[in-house]
Amino acid sequence: MLKYHSYNIVFQEVPNEVTLAINLSNCPNKCHGCHSPWLQKNIGEPLNQEVLDKLLEEYGKAVTCICFMGGDAFPEEVDCLSFYIKYSTNNQMKTAWYSGKWDFSELCSLKNFDYLKLGPYIEILGGLDSSDTNQRYYQILDNCMIDKTYLFQKKKVFVCQAMY
């Protein structure tokens, strides 16, 4: 059963979106150096359509995207809830999924998501903001995964000052 521990409105998880990030528990990935190790436990409340309706009622006008943070133990439930959000809001609300798996689950459909982050956290490689990361962030367009990981990378800016 898919459970959530907490949620927050965030601005960095999905570029150019105001996102309601829902932190899902029971993570099976057990990544060394995980920033949210408590989410590896089976804690929280069940996440279902009724809960999503309440969240959309409360935050729907303030956010443009809902992001499932985790849920790898129950990918088909994440997929169903993403489908529900997309189609109950007439595609007005975008959906994202941050998965710690290497690949997109074959139990799911790309058409139910606008954005995906795939890959386990490997401490030595860093997260999405590291140029060495193994993780990838994708925008889904026409059922294709377009790599947009560069949006998280720190850009080096060189300033040239004139000497007089």
C-alpha positions as CSV (number, residue, x, y, z in Angstrom):
1,M,0.0,0.0,0.0
2,L,1.3,3.4,-1.0
3,K,1.8,5.7,2.0
4,Y,2.8,9.3,2.4
5,H,4.7,10.8,5.2
6,S,4.5,14.5,4.4
7,Y,4.3,17.1,1.6
8,N,5.7,20.5,0.9
9,I,5.4,23.2,-1.8
10,V,8.8,23.3,-3.5
11,F,10.4,25.3,-6.3
12,Q,13.5,23.3,-7.2
13,E,12.4,19.7,-7.8
14,V,10.7,20.5,-11.1
15,P,12.1,23.4,-12.9
16,N,9.7,26.2,-13.9
17,E,6.9,24.6,-11.8
18,V,5.5,25.3,-8.4
19,T,5.3,21.8,-7.1
20,L,3.5,20.0,-4.3
21,A,6.0,17.3,-3.5
22,I,4.5,14.3,-1.7
23,N,7.1,12.3,0.3
24,L,6.3,8.6,0.0
25,S,7.5,6.1,2.5
26,N,8.5,2.4,2.4
27,C,11.4,3.1,-0.1
28,P,13.1,-0.2,-1.0
29,N,16.2,1.4,-2.5
30,K,18.2,2.0,0.7
31,C,20.6,4.4,-1.0
32,H,23.8,5.0,1.1
33,G,23.8,8.7,2.1
34,C,20.0,9.1,1.5
35,H,18.8,12.6,2.5
36,S,15.5,11.1,3.9
37,P,16.4,7.8,5.5
38,W,13.1,7.8,7.6
39,L,11.2,7.3,4.3
40,Q,12.7,3.8,4.1
41,K,10.3,2.8,6.9
42,N,6.7,1.8,6.4
43,I,5.3,5.0,8.0
44,G,2.6,7.5,7.2
45,E,-0.9,7.5,5.9
46,P,-2.4,5.7,2.9
47,L,-2.2,7.9,-0.3
48,N,-5.3,7.5,-2.5
49,Q,-7.6,9.5,-4.7
50,E,-9.5,10.9,-1.7
51,V,-6.3,12.3,-0.2
52,L,-5.3,13.7,-3.5
53,D,-8.7,15.4,-3.9
54,K,-8.2,17.1,-0.5
55,L,-4.7,18.2,-1.4
56,L,-5.8,19.5,-4.8
57,E,-8.7,21.3,-3.1
58,E,-6.4,23.0,-0.6
59,Y,-3.3,23.6,-2.9
60,G,-4.5,23.2,-6.4
61,K,-4.6,26.9,-7.2
62,A,-1.2,27.5,-5.7
63,V,0.7,24.8,-7.5
64,T,1.2,23.7,-11.1
65,C,2.6,20.2,-10.6
66,I,2.4,17.3,-8.2
67,C,5.5,15.3,-7.7
68,F,5.6,11.8,-6.1
69,M,8.9,11.6,-4.2
70,G,9.5,7.9,-4.1
71,G,6.9,5.1,-4.3
72,D,9.2,2.6,-5.9
73,A,7.7,-0.2,-3.8
74,F,4.4,0.3,-5.5
75,P,5.0,1.8,-9.0
76,E,1.6,0.8,-10.4
77,E,-0.1,2.8,-7.6
78,V,2.0,5.9,-8.4
79,D,1.1,5.4,-12.0
80,C,-2.6,5.2,-11.2
81,L,-2.6,8.3,-9.0
82,S,-0.6,10.2,-11.6
83,F,-3.2,9.2,-14.2
84,Y,-6.0,10.3,-11.9
85,I,-4.4,13.7,-11.3
86,K,-3.7,14.4,-15.0
87,Y,-7.1,13.4,-16.2
88,S,-9.3,14.6,-13.3
89,T,-7.8,18.1,-13.8
90,N,-8.1,17.9,-17.6
91,N,-4.3,18.0,-17.9
92,Q,-4.2,21.3,-16.1
93,M,-2.0,19.8,-13.3
94,K,1.4,18.4,-14.3
95,T,2.8,15.3,-12.7
96,A,6.3,14.2,-11.8
97,W,7.9,11.2,-10.2
98,Y,11.2,11.0,-8.5
99,S,12.1,7.3,-8.6
100,G,15.3,5.8,-7.2
101,K,15.2,3.0,-9.8
102,W,17.5,2.8,-12.7
103,D,14.7,2.4,-15.3
104,F,11.1,3.5,-15.6
105,S,8.9,0.7,-14.5
106,E,7.3,-1.4,-17.2
107,L,4.2,-1.5,-15.0
108,C,3.7,2.2,-15.7
109,S,2.9,4.4,-18.7
110,L,4.9,7.5,-19.7
111,K,1.7,9.2,-20.8
112,N,0.7,9.6,-17.2
113,F,3.7,11.8,-16.4
114,D,5.2,15.1,-17.5
115,Y,8.5,14.7,-15.7
116,L,10.6,11.8,-14.3
117,K,13.8,11.6,-12.3
118,L,15.4,8.2,-12.5
119,G,18.4,6.7,-10.7
120,P,19.5,5.8,-7.2
121,Y,21.4,8.3,-5.2
122,I,25.1,7.3,-5.3
123,E,26.8,9.5,-2.7
124,I,30.1,9.7,-4.5
125,L,28.4,10.9,-7.7
126,G,26.1,13.3,-6.1
127,G,22.5,14.4,-6.9
128,L,21.1,16.1,-10.0
129,D,23.1,19.2,-9.4
130,S,26.4,17.3,-9.8
131,S,27.9,17.0,-13.2
132,D,29.0,13.5,-12.2
133,T,25.6,12.3,-11.2
134,N,24.2,9.0,-12.5
135,Q,20.6,10.4,-12.0
136,R,18.7,11.7,-14.9
137,Y,15.8,14.1,-15.1
138,Y,13.4,13.8,-18.1
139,Q,10.6,15.8,-19.5
140,I,8.0,13.6,-21.2
141,L,6.8,14.8,-24.6
142,D,4.8,12.7,-27.0
143,N,5.7,9.6,-25.0
144,C,9.4,10.3,-25.3
145,M,11.8,10.9,-22.5
146,I,13.9,14.0,-23.2
147,D,16.9,14.4,-20.9
148,K,16.8,17.7,-19.1
149,T,19.3,17.0,-16.4
150,Y,21.3,20.0,-17.4
151,L,18.6,22.2,-15.9
152,F,20.0,21.2,-12.4
153,Q,23.7,21.6,-13.2
154,K,25.5,24.5,-11.9
155,K,26.6,26.7,-14.8
156,K,30.0,28.2,-14.6
157,V,29.9,31.9,-15.5
158,F,33.2,33.6,-16.5
159,V,33.4,37.3,-16.1
160,C,35.9,39.3,-18.1
161,Q,36.9,42.6,-16.6
162,A,38.6,45.2,-18.6
163,M,41.9,46.5,-17.2
164,Y,42.6,50.2,-17.7
